Amino acid sequence: MTIDELRARLVKLNTEIELHREALKSLEQDRSLVQRQMNAALDPVARLPLEISSEIFRQSLAPFPDVGPLHAPMLLLNICNTWTDIALSTPSLWAAIHIIFPSGLSSTQSLKALVPIWLQRAHNRPLSIWLSGANFDYNVLSIIWSHAQRLKHLEISDMESDDDDIPLWKGTIPGPLPSLETLTTHGVYGAGLSHHHILDLLRLAPNLIECSLELDFNIAVDKILVLPKLHRLMFGECGTSPLFDYRFLEHLSLPGLETLFADAILESLLSFLQRSSPPLQELVLGNESDMPLLAECLHLVPDLRRFEMWDSPCGLVEEFFAALVQSPSLLPQLRTLVFHINENQTVDNISISFWTVALRALTARRTHLQVFHLQVPIGLASSIIPAAEISAALGELAADGMKICISGSDGEWVRTYG
């Protein structure tokens, strides 16, 4: 074949190859369409009523879903058209969000574009929002504050800011928060979220029910803030020693409070209880050393059912037991009593006299007290098992229904009665 003939042949082959490619591409598109149609026909979720499929999707959510494409509900938009339709037809899927503020400008711009769309998909549902990460962006925060009326749960954690004063109010002052029921802050030391900011949030949230705070300095405030619907106030997290409240209680009156978890100065606690007269059911305190003042506080909460104290010196615990014996009017409704013994205590501090007065107190309160738990330092765990006669008496109390536990601070049980 001549050169011209070869060139012509090559052009023809290239043309035929291109035609076959187009035909193959069309066939692949048809196959994908048929496959999606078959998947939709076979998809058990697609055949369910919308209410059921929506509930299945809701059960797949984290309490505060991340905004990334690998997490529901965004992930549900990338499966098939049917799942996309279900996800976009279920406002409750979009009623919670975890906004992690990134360091990069481009990522922040993405948040500014995504957050309003996300919250719009929630329609009028109450919102649960968790804010965390570096460099809070006030433009994104402005979007959130524009939905303040719908905000039900707000958590602020692990935050950093280039400013001394974090821009929670920069550019936009949040309006009333009538729907806010829970407020949580943690990991915000030195990040600019001051007591004044927190008090501002509390003032805007008259219907707040639960509040968990981490604070790091005192403030001076003249006016007392009254929150009649707040039932639960915590400084720190359950299962750990409460954090110091930095006299924050001095700024509050909480007449509906049922649970208080705080390392508070007893004088501040006393004035708070006198001012609030709360129907306290549960009280968890940090290290205290003044038993007369503690007893004065406890006499103000006669309906208390659970009392727990962390970092307790053995001497104060003995005084507490003695007060239970000597004063029947002290905590008459007490059901659960927990002490975490101070790590600096020695085996000599938990002597026969300690167990003797403890046994007298437990016996005196046996008709009401249901649980007694004593947690001791790890180094003492093998040395503080009560003498045989004390153990026998504790066993009799357990036989009557009281649960008595002695454990090490590492969580390993040393002795359980009942």
C-alpha positions in Angstrom: 0.0 0.0 0.0 1.1 3.5 -0.8 1.7 6.1 1.9 -1.6 7.8 1.0 -3.5 4.6 1.2 -2.0 3.9 4.6 -3.0 7.3 5.8 -6.5 6.9 4.6 -6.7 3.5 6.3 -5.5 5.0 9.5 -8.0 7.8 9.4 -10.8 5.3 8.8 -9.7 3.1 11.7 -9.5 6.1 14.0 -13.0 7.1 13.0 -14.4 3.6 13.6 -12.6 3.4 17.0 -14.1 6.8 18.0 -17.6 5.6 16.9 -17.2 2.4 19.0 -16.0 4.5 22.0 -19.1 6.6 21.7 -21.3 3.5 21.4 -19.5 2.0 24.4 -20.0 5.1 26.5 -23.7 5.2 25.6 -24.0 1.5 26.6 -22.2 2.1 29.9 -24.6 5.0 30.6 -27.6 2.9 29.8 -26.2 0.1 32.0 -25.7 2.5 34.9 -29.3 3.8 34.5 -30.7 0.3 34.4 -28.5 -0.7 37.4 -29.8 2.3 39.4 -33.4 1.5 38.5 -32.8 -2.1 39.5 -31.1 -1.1 42.7 -34.1 1.2 43.5 -36.5 -1.6 42.8 -34.6 -4.0 45.0 -33.6 -1.4 47.7 -35.5 -2.4 50.9 -35.2 1.2 52.1 -36.8 2.6 48.9 -39.8 0.2 49.3 -40.5 1.3 52.9 -42.9 4.1 53.8 -41.1 7.5 54.1 -41.7 7.6 57.9 -39.9 4.3 58.4 -37.0 5.0 56.0 -36.5 8.4 57.6 -36.4 6.8 61.1 -33.7 4.3 59.9 -31.7 7.2 58.6 -32.1 9.1 61.9 -30.8 6.1 63.8 -27.6 6.3 61.8 -26.8 9.8 63.0 -24.3 10.8 65.6 -25.8 13.2 68.2 -23.8 16.0 66.6 -23.1 14.9 63.0 -19.9 16.2 61.3 -20.4 18.1 58.1 -18.0 16.0 56.0 -19.2 13.9 53.0 -18.1 10.7 54.8 -20.6 11.2 57.6 -24.4 11.0 57.7 -26.5 12.9 56.7 -24.2 14.2 53.9 -23.1 10.6 53.1 -26.8 9.7 52.4 -26.8 12.2 49.5 -24.1 10.2 47.7 -25.8 6.8 47.6 -28.6 7.0 45.1 -31.4 9.4 44.0 -33.9 7.6 46.3 -31.8 8.0 49.4 -31.1 11.6 48.5 -34.8 12.3 48.2 -35.5 10.6 51.6 -32.6 12.6 53.3 -33.8 15.9 51.9 -37.4 15.1 52.9 -36.4 14.5 56.5 -35.7 17.8 58.3 -34.7 16.1 61.6 -31.6 14.7 59.9 -30.3 18.3 59.6 -31.4 19.5 63.0 -28.0 18.8 64.6 -24.5 19.7 63.5 -20.9 19.7 64.7 -19.1 22.7 63.3 -15.3 22.2 63.6 -13.6 25.5 62.7 -10.6 24.9 60.6 -7.4 26.8 60.3 -7.4 27.3 56.5 -9.3 30.1 54.8 -10.7 27.8 52.1 -12.2 25.5 54.6 -13.8 28.4 56.4 -15.3 29.6 53.2 -16.7 26.1 52.7 -18.3 26.3 56.1 -19.8 29.7 55.3 -21.5 28.2 52.2 -22.5 24.9 53.8 -23.9 25.9 57.2 -26.9 28.0 56.0 -27.9 25.2 53.5 -27.7 22.6 56.3 -29.8 24.7 58.7 -32.3 25.5 56.0 -32.8 21.8 55.4 -33.8 21.5 59.1 -36.8 23.7 58.3 -38.3 24.9 61.7 -36.9 22.0 63.8 -35.1 22.9 67.1 -31.4 23.0 66.6 -28.5 21.2 68.4 -25.1 22.8 67.6 -21.6 21.9 68.7 -18.9 24.5 68.1 -15.2 23.5 68.3 -11.8 23.9 66.8 -9.3 26.6 66.0 -10.1 30.2 64.8 -13.8 30.6 65.3 -15.1 32.5 62.4 -17.6 35.3 63.2 -19.3 35.1 59.8 -20.2 31.5 60.5 -21.2 32.4 64.0 -23.4 35.2 62.6 -25.3 32.5 60.6 -25.8 30.5 63.7 -27.0 33.4 65.8 -29.5 34.2 63.1 -31.2 30.9 64.1 -31.0 31.8 67.8 -34.8 31.4 68.3 -34.5 27.7 67.3 -31.4 26.8 69.3 -32.1 24.0 71.7 -28.7 22.5 72.6 -25.4 24.4 72.4 -22.0 23.1 73.1 -18.7 25.0 72.9 -15.5 23.1 73.3 -11.8 22.8 72.5 -11.7 26.3 71.0 -8.9 28.5 70.1 -8.9 32.1 68.8 -6.4 34.6 67.5 -8.2 37.2 69.5 -8.2 37.6 73.3 -11.9 38.0 73.1 -13.5 35.3 71.1 -15.8 36.8 68.5 -19.0 35.1 69.7 -20.7 38.5 69.4 -18.5 40.2 66.8 -20.7 41.6 64.1 -23.9 40.0 65.4 -25.3 40.2 68.9 -27.3 37.0 69.5 -30.9 37.6 70.3 -33.0 35.8 72.9 -32.5 32.0 73.1 -36.0 31.0 74.3 -35.7 27.4 73.2 -32.2 26.8 74.6 -32.4 23.9 77.1 -28.8 22.7 77.5 -25.5 24.7 77.4 -22.1 23.0 77.7 -18.6 24.5 77.6 -15.3 22.5 78.1 -11.7 22.8 77.0 -12.0 26.6 76.6 -9.3 27.7 79.1 -7.6 30.9 78.0 -9.6 31.0 74.8 -11.4 34.2 75.6 -14.8 32.7 76.6 -15.2 34.7 79.7 -17.6 34.5 82.6 -19.3 37.6 81.2 -19.9 35.7 77.9 -21.4 32.8 79.7 -23.6 35.0 81.9 -24.7 36.8 78.7 -25.7 33.4 77.3 -27.5 32.5 80.5 -29.4 35.8 80.5 -30.6 35.1 77.0 -31.8 31.6 77.9 -34.6 31.9 80.5 -35.8 28.3 79.8 -32.4 26.7 80.3 -32.7 23.2 82.0 -29.1 21.9 82.1 -25.8 23.7 82.2 -22.3 22.2 82.3 -19.4 24.6 82.5 -15.6 24.8 82.7 -14.3 28.2 84.1 -10.8 29.5 84.8 -11.1 32.9 86.6 -13.2 35.0 88.9 -15.4 38.0 87.9 -17.2 40.7 89.7 -20.9 41.0 89.0 -23.3 43.0 91.0 -26.6 41.7 89.8 -27.9 38.2 90.6 -29.1 36.2 87.6 -32.2 34.1 88.3 -32.9 31.0 86.2 -36.0 29.4 87.6 -36.1 26.5 85.1 -32.5 25.3 85.4 -32.5 21.8 86.9 -28.9 20.7 86.5 -25.7 22.7 86.9 -22.3 21.0 86.5 -18.8 22.2 86.7 -16.9 19.4 84.9 -18.0 16.0 83.8 -19.8 13.1 85.6 -17.4 10.4 86.8 -14.6 12.8 87.5 -13.7 15.2 90.3 -15.8 18.4 89.9 -14.0 21.5 88.8 -13.7 24.7 90.8 -16.6 27.1 90.2 -14.6 30.3 90.7 -17.4 31.6 92.9 -19.7 31.5 89.9 -22.5 30.4 92.2 -22.4 33.8 93.9 -23.9 35.3 90.7 -26.8 32.9 90.5 -30.2 32.1 92.0 -31.6 28.8 90.9 -34.9 28.0 92.7 -35.5 24.9 90.5 -32.1 23.3 90.8 -32.2 19.5 91.4 -28.5 18.5 90.6 -25.3 20.5 91.5 -21.9 19.2 90.6 -19.2 21.6 91.8 -16.0 22.2 93.7 -17.3 25.3 95.5 -16.2 27.4 98.4 -18.6 26.4 101.2 -19.3 30.0 102.1 -20.4 30.6 98.5 -22.4 27.4 98.5 -24.1 28.4 101.7 -25.2 31.8 100.4 -26.3 30.2 97.2 -28.5 27.7 98.9 -29.9 30.3 101.3 -30.7 32.6 98.3 -32.1 29.9 96.0 -33.8 27.4 98.3 -33.6 24.8 95.6 -35.2 21.3 95.8 -31.8 19.7 95.4 -31.8 15.9 94.9 -28.2 15.3 94.0 -25.1 17.1 95.3 -21.5 16.3 94.2 -18.7 18.4 95.9 -14.9 18.6 95.7 -12.5 18.7 98.6 -14.0 20.2 101.7 -12.5 20.4 105.2 -15.0 22.3 107.4 -17.6 19.9 108.6 -19.7 22.4 110.6 -20.1 24.6 107.6 -20.8 21.6 105.3 -23.5 20.5 107.7 -25.0 23.9 107.7 -25.2 23.7 103.9 -26.7 20.2 104.0 -29.4 21.2 106.5 -30.7 23.5 103.8 -31.3 20.6 101.3 -33.4 18.1 103.4 -34.7 16.4 100.2 -31.3 15.4 99.0 -31.2 11.8 97.9 -27.6 11.5 96.6 -24.5 13.0 98.1 -20.9 12.5 96.7 -17.7 14.0 97.7 -14.3 13.8 96.0 -10.8 14.2 97.3 -12.1 13.7 100.9 -9.8 13.6 103.9 -10.6 10.7 106.2 -11.0 13.0 109.2 -13.9 14.9 107.5 -15.5 11.6 106.4 -15.4 10.4 110.0 -17.0 13.7 111.1 -19.7 13.3 108.5 -20.5 9.8 109.7 -20.7 11.1 113.3 -23.1 13.9 112.2 -25.4 11.3 110.5 -25.6 9.5 113.8 -26.0 12.6 116.0 -28.4 14.5 113.8 -31.4 12.6 112.3 -32.5 15.8 110.7 -29.3 15.9 108.5 -30.2 14.5 105.1 -33.2 12.4 106.2 -34.0 11.4 102.6 -30.4 10.3 101.7 -30.4 7.2 99.5 -26.9 7.1 98.0 -23.6 8.2 99.8 -20.2 8.2 97.9 -16.8 9.2 99.2 -13.6 9.4 97.2 -10.7 9.4 99.7 -7.9 11.9 99.2 -4.8 10.4 97.5 -2.6 11.7 100.3 -4.2 9.6 103.0 -2.4 6.6 104.5 -3.6 3.3 105.9 -3.4 4.8 109.4 -6.2 7.3 108.4 -8.6 4.5 107.8 -8.4 2.8 111.1 -10.7 0.7 113.3 -12.2 4.0 114.6 -13.0 5.0 111.0 -14.9 1.8 110.3 -16.6 1.8 113.7 -18.2 5.3 113.2 -18.9 4.4 109.6 -20.8 1.3 110.7 -22.8 3.3 113.3 -23.8 5.8 110.6 -24.8 3.1 108.1 -26.8 1.3 110.8 -28.5 4.5 111.9 -29.6 5.2 108.3 -30.4 1.6 107.3 -34.1 2.2 106.7 -33.4 4.8 104.0 -29.8 4.5 102.7 -29.6 2.1 99.8 -26.0 2.6 98.4 -22.7 3.3 100.2 -19.5 3.5 98.1 -16.1 4.2 99.5 -13.3 4.7 96.9 -9.7 4.7 98.3 -6.3 5.4 96.8 -4.8 2.5 94.8 -1.9 2.1 97.3 -4.4 1.5 100.1 -6.7 -0.8 98.3 -5.2 -4.0 99.8 -4.9 -2.6 103.3 -8.2 -1.1 104.2 -10.5 -4.2 104.2 -12.5 -3.9 107.5 -11.8 -6.2 110.4 -13.9 -9.4 110.5 -16.5 -8.1 113.0 -17.0 -4.9 110.9 -17.2 -7.0 107.7 -19.8 -9.2 109.3 -21.9 -6.2 110.4 -21.6 -4.7 106.9 -22.7 -8.1 105.5 -25.9 -8.0 107.7 -26.7 -4.5 106.4 -26.2 -5.8 102.8 -28.5 -8.7 103.6 -31.2 -6.2 104.5 -30.8 -4.6 101.1 -28.1 -2.0 101.3 -25.4 -2.2 98.6 -22.0 -1.5 100.1 -18.9 -1.2 97.9 -15.2 -0.5 98.7 -13.0 0.1 95.6 -9.6 1.3 94.6 -9.3 4.6 92.6 -8.3 2.6 89.6 -11.9 1.2 89.5 -11.0 -2.3 90.6 -13.3 -3.7 93.3 -11.8 -4.6 96.7 -14.9 -5.7 98.4 -18.6 -5.6 97.6 -21.5 -6.4 100.1 -24.9 -7.1 98.8 
